[in-house]
Amino acid sequence: LEQHTVPGGFTQSFRRGGWAWDVGLHVVGEMGTRGMFGRVLDALSDERLKWKKIDGAYDVAELPDGREIEIAGSLSGLRANLLRAFPNEAKAIDTYFTRMREASAAMRDYFVARSLTPWLQRTAPGPTRDLALARTADVLDGLTRDPSLRAVLAVHWVFYGTPPAESNFGTHALLARHYRQGG
């Protein structure tokens, strides 16, 4: 149901502080045949609902120094763009992708365990679960001292609405990887 004084919901935009914001749905991940959501919607729509895969970048991070880093729709594309923009940070970038994979898997397991009966929830915390529950800012601070790289790696926080100093890395990793499996 419409909850705003102006009809339109996700078709609206607004201005604040000289910036324009489009609140509409614009990028949805995991809509391909490999993604769970894509397979579910295919089944529900009898494959009549079609999604267009975004080739290349689906977003751009603009840095204060004027550089623009394209946020690619694939993990390999994003990694290549990051390495091109931050050539001296190859180790940090590779470690980020490794930790993102580990944290997203641990977070998935964490959510599954929470949905089970209490006697099945008893799993010993481990390093990947600790990584998933660590604050995003702490994980990124541990990877690199470059504030611009940290900002680009954290760019997805605007989609889930919790700043890196307050969000857990597992949620960040799930969402960041979610967009890499587009429709």
Salt bridges, closest charged atoms under 4 A:
GLU30 OE2 - HIS178 ND1 3.43
ASP65 OD2 - ARG67 NE 2.90
ASP94 OD1 - ARG79 NE 2.66
ASP109 OD1 - ARG108 NH2 3.18
ASP138 OD1 - ARG135 NH2 2.88
ASP141 OD1 - ARG150 NE 3.15
